[in-house]
Amino acid sequence: MKPEFAPGYPALQGPAAPHTREVRVDFDSDDEEAGRVAMEWSKAVIVVGFYASLYVYGEEEGLATPTLDDILVSLDKNDEKRFTTRERDPDAGAEGHQFVTLGAITEQQGRRLHNIEIDTPRPQLGINFRWEQGAEVFLSTRVKLAAFWAYRDPDPSENT
């Protein structure tokens, strides 16, 4: 049976996610891409939300301070299934790719919830960051991405 949604605005609440896990990547201004990092678990999980933050540590002269919309992110399950896709830009003739702006996936007071189930034998959420405008535009930055998650099939003591 397909769920029905009431018209109007959803309540500002989401599913319980008693655990938080975070990756931190030092993203140098002269690198195009930060390289894939992964969050790993011992059994199946459901990721229900993300929170991203930036710490600018670079002092390169003439470069801009990045925001969440200046960094792109790609999410995957065990380097196979992709959870992010940007459509191709018909005006620029550019093809689509597997990156979206970091701000687009960030949890904002319950308005952006995810339901990413990672149920492989060794569950892994792959994360990769890329500069929106290429290298040497923005100051070197530590990118932090926290995932709010729960075990899919918890033991009673695991999700409390």
PyMOL CGO cylinders between C-alpha atoms (Angstrom):
from pymol import cmd
from pymol.cgo import CYLINDER

trace = [
    CYLINDER, 0.00, 0.00, 0.00, 1.41, 3.37, -1.00, 0.3, 1, 1, 1, 1, 1, 1,
    CYLINDER, 1.41, 3.37, -1.00, 1.62, 5.87, 1.88, 0.3, 1, 1, 1, 1, 1, 1,
    CYLINDER, 1.62, 5.87, 1.88, -0.57, 8.94, 1.60, 0.3, 1, 1, 1, 1, 1, 1,
    CYLINDER, -0.57, 8.94, 1.60, 0.73, 12.36, 2.50, 0.3, 1, 1, 1, 1, 1, 1,
    CYLINDER, 0.73, 12.36, 2.50, -1.47, 15.08, 3.95, 0.3, 1, 1, 1, 1, 1, 1,
    CYLINDER, -1.47, 15.08, 3.95, -1.49, 18.36, 2.03, 0.3, 1, 1, 1, 1, 1, 1,
    CYLINDER, -1.49, 18.36, 2.03, 0.47, 21.24, 3.49, 0.3, 1, 1, 1, 1, 1, 1,
    CYLINDER, 0.47, 21.24, 3.49, 3.68, 21.17, 5.45, 0.3, 1, 1, 1, 1, 1, 1,
    CYLINDER, 3.68, 21.17, 5.45, 5.21, 18.12, 7.13, 0.3, 1, 1, 1, 1, 1, 1,
    CYLINDER, 5.21, 18.12, 7.13, 5.89, 18.16, 10.85, 0.3, 1, 1, 1, 1, 1, 1,
    CYLINDER, 5.89, 18.16, 10.85, 9.44, 19.18, 11.73, 0.3, 1, 1, 1, 1, 1, 1,
    CYLINDER, 9.44, 19.18, 11.73, 10.42, 15.76, 13.01, 0.3, 1, 1, 1, 1, 1, 1,
    CYLINDER, 10.42, 15.76, 13.01, 12.05, 12.68, 11.65, 0.3, 1, 1, 1, 1, 1, 1,
    CYLINDER, 12.05, 12.68, 11.65, 12.78, 9.07, 12.46, 0.3, 1, 1, 1, 1, 1, 1,
    CYLINDER, 12.78, 9.07, 12.46, 14.91, 8.31, 15.48, 0.3, 1, 1, 1, 1, 1, 1,
    CYLINDER, 14.91, 8.31, 15.48, 18.63, 8.14, 14.79, 0.3, 1, 1, 1, 1, 1, 1,
    CYLINDER, 18.63, 8.14, 14.79, 20.39, 7.47, 18.08, 0.3, 1, 1, 1, 1, 1, 1,
    CYLINDER, 20.39, 7.47, 18.08, 23.88, 7.35, 16.58, 0.3, 1, 1, 1, 1, 1, 1,
    CYLINDER, 23.88, 7.35, 16.58, 26.13, 9.88, 14.88, 0.3, 1, 1, 1, 1, 1, 1,
    CYLINDER, 26.13, 9.88, 14.88, 29.26, 9.19, 12.87, 0.3, 1, 1, 1, 1, 1, 1,
    CYLINDER, 29.26, 9.19, 12.87, 31.46, 11.84, 11.25, 0.3, 1, 1, 1, 1, 1, 1,
    CYLINDER, 31.46, 11.84, 11.25, 34.18, 11.99, 8.61, 0.3, 1, 1, 1, 1, 1, 1,
    CYLINDER, 34.18, 11.99, 8.61, 36.64, 14.87, 8.37, 0.3, 1, 1, 1, 1, 1, 1,
    CYLINDER, 36.64, 14.87, 8.37, 38.64, 15.60, 5.26, 0.3, 1, 1, 1, 1, 1, 1,
    CYLINDER, 38.64, 15.60, 5.26, 41.33, 18.26, 4.83, 0.3, 1, 1, 1, 1, 1, 1,
    CYLINDER, 41.33, 18.26, 4.83, 40.62, 19.58, 1.35, 0.3, 1, 1, 1, 1, 1, 1,
    CYLINDER, 40.62, 19.58, 1.35, 43.53, 21.56, -0.06, 0.3, 1, 1, 1, 1, 1, 1,
    CYLINDER, 43.53, 21.56, -0.06, 42.82, 24.46, -2.37, 0.3, 1, 1, 1, 1, 1, 1,
    CYLINDER, 42.82, 24.46, -2.37, 45.02, 23.05, -5.13, 0.3, 1, 1, 1, 1, 1, 1,
    CYLINDER, 45.02, 23.05, -5.13, 43.26, 19.66, -5.27, 0.3, 1, 1, 1, 1, 1, 1,
    CYLINDER, 43.26, 19.66, -5.27, 40.30, 19.16, -7.64, 0.3, 1, 1, 1, 1, 1, 1,
    CYLINDER, 40.30, 19.16, -7.64, 38.87, 16.32, -5.54, 0.3, 1, 1, 1, 1, 1, 1,
    CYLINDER, 38.87, 16.32, -5.54, 39.45, 15.16, -1.98, 0.3, 1, 1, 1, 1, 1, 1,
    CYLINDER, 39.45, 15.16, -1.98, 39.32, 11.42, -2.65, 0.3, 1, 1, 1, 1, 1, 1,
    CYLINDER, 39.32, 11.42, -2.65, 36.85, 8.84, -1.39, 0.3, 1, 1, 1, 1, 1, 1,
    CYLINDER, 36.85, 8.84, -1.39, 36.52, 8.22, 2.36, 0.3, 1, 1, 1, 1, 1, 1,
    CYLINDER, 36.52, 8.22, 2.36, 34.11, 5.78, 3.95, 0.3, 1, 1, 1, 1, 1, 1,
    CYLINDER, 34.11, 5.78, 3.95, 31.98, 5.24, 7.01, 0.3, 1, 1, 1, 1, 1, 1,
    CYLINDER, 31.98, 5.24, 7.01, 31.87, 1.53, 7.84, 0.3, 1, 1, 1, 1, 1, 1,
    CYLINDER, 31.87, 1.53, 7.84, 29.60, -0.54, 10.06, 0.3, 1, 1, 1, 1, 1, 1,
    CYLINDER, 29.60, -0.54, 10.06, 29.52, -4.16, 11.20, 0.3, 1, 1, 1, 1, 1, 1,
    CYLINDER, 29.52, -4.16, 11.20, 25.90, -4.73, 10.15, 0.3, 1, 1, 1, 1, 1, 1,
    CYLINDER, 25.90, -4.73, 10.15, 23.03, -3.11, 8.24, 0.3, 1, 1, 1, 1, 1, 1,
    CYLINDER, 23.03, -3.11, 8.24, 22.18, 0.51, 9.03, 0.3, 1, 1, 1, 1, 1, 1,
    CYLINDER, 22.18, 0.51, 9.03, 19.75, 3.21, 7.94, 0.3, 1, 1, 1, 1, 1, 1,
    CYLINDER, 19.75, 3.21, 7.94, 21.13, 6.73, 7.54, 0.3, 1, 1, 1, 1, 1, 1,
    CYLINDER, 21.13, 6.73, 7.54, 18.37, 9.23, 8.14, 0.3, 1, 1, 1, 1, 1, 1,
    CYLINDER, 18.37, 9.23, 8.14, 20.19, 12.55, 7.87, 0.3, 1, 1, 1, 1, 1, 1,
    CYLINDER, 20.19, 12.55, 7.87, 23.42, 14.49, 7.46, 0.3, 1, 1, 1, 1, 1, 1,
    CYLINDER, 23.42, 14.49, 7.46, 24.98, 17.62, 8.89, 0.3, 1, 1, 1, 1, 1, 1,
    CYLINDER, 24.98, 17.62, 8.89, 27.88, 19.29, 7.11, 0.3, 1, 1, 1, 1, 1, 1,
    CYLINDER, 27.88, 19.29, 7.11, 30.22, 21.97, 8.40, 0.3, 1, 1, 1, 1, 1, 1,
    CYLINDER, 30.22, 21.97, 8.40, 33.39, 23.68, 7.22, 0.3, 1, 1, 1, 1, 1, 1,
    CYLINDER, 33.39, 23.68, 7.22, 36.52, 24.89, 8.98, 0.3, 1, 1, 1, 1, 1, 1,
    CYLINDER, 36.52, 24.89, 8.98, 38.63, 27.13, 6.75, 0.3, 1, 1, 1, 1, 1, 1,
    CYLINDER, 38.63, 27.13, 6.75, 42.31, 26.81, 7.68, 0.3, 1, 1, 1, 1, 1, 1,
    CYLINDER, 42.31, 26.81, 7.68, 43.98, 28.00, 4.49, 0.3, 1, 1, 1, 1, 1, 1,
    CYLINDER, 43.98, 28.00, 4.49, 45.72, 31.35, 4.22, 0.3, 1, 1, 1, 1, 1, 1,
    CYLINDER, 45.72, 31.35, 4.22, 46.36, 31.32, 0.48, 0.3, 1, 1, 1, 1, 1, 1,
    CYLINDER, 46.36, 31.32, 0.48, 46.34, 34.85, -0.84, 0.3, 1, 1, 1, 1, 1, 1,
    CYLINDER, 46.34, 34.85, -0.84, 43.59, 35.87, -3.24, 0.3, 1, 1, 1, 1, 1, 1,
    CYLINDER, 43.59, 35.87, -3.24, 41.36, 32.82, -2.69, 0.3, 1, 1, 1, 1, 1, 1,
    CYLINDER, 41.36, 32.82, -2.69, 37.72, 32.93, -1.57, 0.3, 1, 1, 1, 1, 1, 1,
    CYLINDER, 37.72, 32.93, -1.57, 36.17, 31.49, 1.58, 0.3, 1, 1, 1, 1, 1, 1,
    CYLINDER, 36.17, 31.49, 1.58, 33.98, 28.49, 0.60, 0.3, 1, 1, 1, 1, 1, 1,
    CYLINDER, 33.98, 28.49, 0.60, 30.42, 27.81, 1.69, 0.3, 1, 1, 1, 1, 1, 1,
    CYLINDER, 30.42, 27.81, 1.69, 28.51, 24.51, 1.68, 0.3, 1, 1, 1, 1, 1, 1,
    CYLINDER, 28.51, 24.51, 1.68, 27.39, 25.34, -1.86, 0.3, 1, 1, 1, 1, 1, 1,
    CYLINDER, 27.39, 25.34, -1.86, 30.97, 25.66, -3.14, 0.3, 1, 1, 1, 1, 1, 1,
    CYLINDER, 30.97, 25.66, -3.14, 31.76, 22.03, -2.35, 0.3, 1, 1, 1, 1, 1, 1,
    CYLINDER, 31.76, 22.03, -2.35, 30.19, 19.08, -4.14, 0.3, 1, 1, 1, 1, 1, 1,
    CYLINDER, 30.19, 19.08, -4.14, 29.62, 15.67, -2.54, 0.3, 1, 1, 1, 1, 1, 1,
    CYLINDER, 29.62, 15.67, -2.54, 29.06, 12.19, -3.90, 0.3, 1, 1, 1, 1, 1, 1,
    CYLINDER, 29.06, 12.19, -3.90, 27.54, 9.40, -1.76, 0.3, 1, 1, 1, 1, 1, 1,
    CYLINDER, 27.54, 9.40, -1.76, 27.63, 5.70, -2.56, 0.3, 1, 1, 1, 1, 1, 1,
    CYLINDER, 27.63, 5.70, -2.56, 26.86, 2.32, -1.01, 0.3, 1, 1, 1, 1, 1, 1,
    CYLINDER, 26.86, 2.32, -1.01, 29.94, 0.08, -1.06, 0.3, 1, 1, 1, 1, 1, 1,
    CYLINDER, 29.94, 0.08, -1.06, 31.28, 1.94, -4.12, 0.3, 1, 1, 1, 1, 1, 1,
    CYLINDER, 31.28, 1.94, -4.12, 28.36, 0.60, -6.17, 0.3, 1, 1, 1, 1, 1, 1,
    CYLINDER, 28.36, 0.60, -6.17, 24.95, 2.23, -5.78, 0.3, 1, 1, 1, 1, 1, 1,
    CYLINDER, 24.95, 2.23, -5.78, 25.01, 6.05, -5.97, 0.3, 1, 1, 1, 1, 1, 1,
    CYLINDER, 25.01, 6.05, -5.97, 22.73, 8.23, -3.84, 0.3, 1, 1, 1, 1, 1, 1,
    CYLINDER, 22.73, 8.23, -3.84, 23.61, 11.55, -5.49, 0.3, 1, 1, 1, 1, 1, 1,
    CYLINDER, 23.61, 11.55, -5.49, 23.15, 12.64, -9.09, 0.3, 1, 1, 1, 1, 1, 1,
    CYLINDER, 23.15, 12.64, -9.09, 23.20, 16.04, -10.75, 0.3, 1, 1, 1, 1, 1, 1,
    CYLINDER, 23.20, 16.04, -10.75, 21.40, 16.40, -14.03, 0.3, 1, 1, 1, 1, 1, 1,
    CYLINDER, 21.40, 16.40, -14.03, 23.26, 17.57, -17.08, 0.3, 1, 1, 1, 1, 1, 1,
    CYLINDER, 23.26, 17.57, -17.08, 23.28, 21.31, -17.77, 0.3, 1, 1, 1, 1, 1, 1,
    CYLINDER, 23.28, 21.31, -17.77, 21.69, 21.85, -21.21, 0.3, 1, 1, 1, 1, 1, 1,
    CYLINDER, 21.69, 21.85, -21.21, 22.86, 25.49, -21.38, 0.3, 1, 1, 1, 1, 1, 1,
    CYLINDER, 22.86, 25.49, -21.38, 26.50, 24.59, -20.79, 0.3, 1, 1, 1, 1, 1, 1,
    CYLINDER, 26.50, 24.59, -20.79, 26.34, 21.32, -22.69, 0.3, 1, 1, 1, 1, 1, 1,
    CYLINDER, 26.34, 21.32, -22.69, 27.78, 19.61, -19.62, 0.3, 1, 1, 1, 1, 1, 1,
    CYLINDER, 27.78, 19.61, -19.62, 26.95, 16.02, -18.77, 0.3, 1, 1, 1, 1, 1, 1,
    CYLINDER, 26.95, 16.02, -18.77, 25.44, 15.04, -15.45, 0.3, 1, 1, 1, 1, 1, 1,
    CYLINDER, 25.44, 15.04, -15.45, 27.61, 13.45, -12.79, 0.3, 1, 1, 1, 1, 1, 1,
    CYLINDER, 27.61, 13.45, -12.79, 27.44, 11.87, -9.35, 0.3, 1, 1, 1, 1, 1, 1,
    CYLINDER, 27.44, 11.87, -9.35, 28.02, 15.04, -7.31, 0.3, 1, 1, 1, 1, 1, 1,
    CYLINDER, 28.02, 15.04, -7.31, 25.58, 17.52, -5.75, 0.3, 1, 1, 1, 1, 1, 1,
    CYLINDER, 25.58, 17.52, -5.75, 26.22, 20.57, -3.57, 0.3, 1, 1, 1, 1, 1, 1,
    CYLINDER, 26.22, 20.57, -3.57, 27.05, 19.72, 0.03, 0.3, 1, 1, 1, 1, 1, 1,
    CYLINDER, 27.05, 19.72, 0.03, 24.35, 22.11, 1.23, 0.3, 1, 1, 1, 1, 1, 1,
    CYLINDER, 24.35, 22.11, 1.23, 21.70, 20.08, -0.62, 0.3, 1, 1, 1, 1, 1, 1,
    CYLINDER, 21.70, 20.08, -0.62, 22.09, 17.01, 1.60, 0.3, 1, 1, 1, 1, 1, 1,
    CYLINDER, 22.09, 17.01, 1.60, 22.48, 18.81, 4.90, 0.3, 1, 1, 1, 1, 1, 1,
    CYLINDER, 22.48, 18.81, 4.90, 19.81, 18.36, 7.57, 0.3, 1, 1, 1, 1, 1, 1,
    CYLINDER, 19.81, 18.36, 7.57, 18.04, 21.66, 8.23, 0.3, 1, 1, 1, 1, 1, 1,
    CYLINDER, 18.04, 21.66, 8.23, 15.65, 21.47, 11.18, 0.3, 1, 1, 1, 1, 1, 1,
    CYLINDER, 15.65, 21.47, 11.18, 14.06, 18.22, 9.98, 0.3, 1, 1, 1, 1, 1, 1,
    CYLINDER, 14.06, 18.22, 9.98, 13.31, 19.45, 6.47, 0.3, 1, 1, 1, 1, 1, 1,
    CYLINDER, 13.31, 19.45, 6.47, 15.81, 17.19, 4.68, 0.3, 1, 1, 1, 1, 1, 1,
    CYLINDER, 15.81, 17.19, 4.68, 15.52, 13.59, 5.77, 0.3, 1, 1, 1, 1, 1, 1,
    CYLINDER, 15.52, 13.59, 5.77, 17.09, 10.60, 4.07, 0.3, 1, 1, 1, 1, 1, 1,
    CYLINDER, 17.09, 10.60, 4.07, 16.31, 6.91, 4.22, 0.3, 1, 1, 1, 1, 1, 1,
    CYLINDER, 16.31, 6.91, 4.22, 19.54, 5.36, 2.97, 0.3, 1, 1, 1, 1, 1, 1,
    CYLINDER, 19.54, 5.36, 2.97, 19.61, 1.68, 3.80, 0.3, 1, 1, 1, 1, 1, 1,
    CYLINDER, 19.61, 1.68, 3.80, 23.05, 0.08, 3.66, 0.3, 1, 1, 1, 1, 1, 1,
    CYLINDER, 23.05, 0.08, 3.66, 22.52, -3.64, 4.04, 0.3, 1, 1, 1, 1, 1, 1,
    CYLINDER, 22.52, -3.64, 4.04, 25.54, -5.34, 2.49, 0.3, 1, 1, 1, 1, 1, 1,
    CYLINDER, 25.54, -5.34, 2.49, 27.70, -7.83, 4.44, 0.3, 1, 1, 1, 1, 1, 1,
    CYLINDER, 27.70, -7.83, 4.44, 30.22, -5.07, 5.30, 0.3, 1, 1, 1, 1, 1, 1,
    CYLINDER, 30.22, -5.07, 5.30, 28.10, -1.88, 5.08, 0.3, 1, 1, 1, 1, 1, 1,
    CYLINDER, 28.10, -1.88, 5.08, 29.99, 1.14, 3.82, 0.3, 1, 1, 1, 1, 1, 1,
    CYLINDER, 29.99, 1.14, 3.82, 28.89, 4.66, 2.93, 0.3, 1, 1, 1, 1, 1, 1,
    CYLINDER, 28.89, 4.66, 2.93, 31.40, 6.17, 0.51, 0.3, 1, 1, 1, 1, 1, 1,
    CYLINDER, 31.40, 6.17, 0.51, 31.86, 9.94, 0.47, 0.3, 1, 1, 1, 1, 1, 1,
    CYLINDER, 31.86, 9.94, 0.47, 33.83, 12.08, -1.95, 0.3, 1, 1, 1, 1, 1, 1,
    CYLINDER, 33.83, 12.08, -1.95, 34.19, 15.86, -2.09, 0.3, 1, 1, 1, 1, 1, 1,
    CYLINDER, 34.19, 15.86, -2.09, 35.01, 18.05, -5.09, 0.3, 1, 1, 1, 1, 1, 1,
    CYLINDER, 35.01, 18.05, -5.09, 35.31, 21.81, -5.54, 0.3, 1, 1, 1, 1, 1, 1,
    CYLINDER, 35.31, 21.81, -5.54, 32.37, 23.27, -7.47, 0.3, 1, 1, 1, 1, 1, 1,
    CYLINDER, 32.37, 23.27, -7.47, 34.59, 25.66, -9.46, 0.3, 1, 1, 1, 1, 1, 1,
    CYLINDER, 34.59, 25.66, -9.46, 37.80, 23.64, -9.62, 0.3, 1, 1, 1, 1, 1, 1,
    CYLINDER, 37.80, 23.64, -9.62, 41.13, 23.99, -7.86, 0.3, 1, 1, 1, 1, 1, 1,
    CYLINDER, 41.13, 23.99, -7.86, 42.77, 27.20, -6.65, 0.3, 1, 1, 1, 1, 1, 1,
    CYLINDER, 42.77, 27.20, -6.65, 39.54, 29.18, -6.23, 0.3, 1, 1, 1, 1, 1, 1,
    CYLINDER, 39.54, 29.18, -6.23, 38.80, 28.55, -2.53, 0.3, 1, 1, 1, 1, 1, 1,
    CYLINDER, 38.80, 28.55, -2.53, 40.90, 28.48, 0.63, 0.3, 1, 1, 1, 1, 1, 1,
    CYLINDER, 40.90, 28.48, 0.63, 41.99, 25.08, 2.00, 0.3, 1, 1, 1, 1, 1, 1,
    CYLINDER, 41.99, 25.08, 2.00, 39.17, 23.76, 4.17, 0.3, 1, 1, 1, 1, 1, 1,
    CYLINDER, 39.17, 23.76, 4.17, 38.42, 20.92, 6.56, 0.3, 1, 1, 1, 1, 1, 1,
    CYLINDER, 38.42, 20.92, 6.56, 35.10, 19.43, 5.42, 0.3, 1, 1, 1, 1, 1, 1,
    CYLINDER, 35.10, 19.43, 5.42, 33.12, 17.60, 8.10, 0.3, 1, 1, 1, 1, 1, 1,
    CYLINDER, 33.12, 17.60, 8.10, 30.10, 15.45, 7.35, 0.3, 1, 1, 1, 1, 1, 1,
    CYLINDER, 30.10, 15.45, 7.35, 28.13, 13.79, 10.15, 0.3, 1, 1, 1, 1, 1, 1,
    CYLINDER, 28.13, 13.79, 10.15, 25.62, 11.03, 9.47, 0.3, 1, 1, 1, 1, 1, 1,
    CYLINDER, 25.62, 11.03, 9.47, 22.68, 10.35, 11.79, 0.3, 1, 1, 1, 1, 1, 1,
    CYLINDER, 22.68, 10.35, 11.79, 21.96, 6.64, 11.73, 0.3, 1, 1, 1, 1, 1, 1,
    CYLINDER, 21.96, 6.64, 11.73, 20.39, 3.59, 13.39, 0.3, 1, 1, 1, 1, 1, 1,
    CYLINDER, 20.39, 3.59, 13.39, 20.91, -0.13, 13.06, 0.3, 1, 1, 1, 1, 1, 1,
    CYLINDER, 20.91, -0.13, 13.06, 18.30, -1.59, 10.70, 0.3, 1, 1, 1, 1, 1, 1,
    CYLINDER, 18.30, -1.59, 10.70, 17.72, -4.63, 12.93, 0.3, 1, 1, 1, 1, 1, 1,
    CYLINDER, 17.72, -4.63, 12.93, 18.89, -3.52, 16.36, 0.3, 1, 1, 1, 1, 1, 1,
    CYLINDER, 18.89, -3.52, 16.36, 19.46, -5.57, 19.43, 0.3, 1, 1, 1, 1, 1, 1,
    CYLINDER, 19.46, -5.57, 19.43, 17.35, -3.95, 22.17, 0.3, 1, 1, 1, 1, 1, 1,
    CYLINDER, 17.35, -3.95, 22.17, 20.45, -2.39, 23.76, 0.3, 1, 1, 1, 1, 1, 1,
    CYLINDER, 20.45, -2.39, 23.76, 21.95, -0.89, 20.56, 0.3, 1, 1, 1, 1, 1, 1,
    CYLINDER, 21.95, -0.89, 20.56, 19.53, 1.95, 19.75, 0.3, 1, 1, 1, 1, 1, 1,
    CYLINDER, 19.53, 1.95, 19.75, 18.93, 3.35, 23.18, 0.3, 1, 1, 1, 1, 1, 1,
]
cmd.load_cgo(trace, "trace")
